[in-house]
Amino acid sequence: MNAFNQHSDQVFRARELHELLDMPTDEASVNVTRSRLGRLTRQGFLTQPGRGRYQKRT
């Protein structure tokens, strides 16, 4: 959520978040992040303006 708070107007893909945060970009790690982003979207913290894209809810 820190990345979304710092860049509240930016739309991210899961892999872009990994690169921004210097996290591993292997497929398994990115899939875990996708799952977490989906959960945050369902909880109302994020929106999904396009397939595979996530943005902080304003």
Residue pairs with C-beta under 8 A, 6 or more apart in sequence:
1 40
1 45
1 56
3 12
3 17
3 20
3 21
4 12
4 46
4 54
4 55
4 56
5 56
8 56
8 58
9 55
10 55
11 49
11 50
11 53
11 54
11 55
12 20
12 53
12 54
12 55
13 52
13 53
13 54
14 30
14 31
14 33
14 34
14 37
14 52
14 54
15 25
15 30
17 23
17 33
17 37
18 24
18 25
18 29
18 30
18 33
19 25
23 29
23 33
34 52
37 46
37 54
40 46
40 54
41 47
41 48
41 54
44 57
45 56
45 57
46 54
46 55
46 56
46 57
47 54
47 55
47 56
47 57
48 54
48 55
49 55
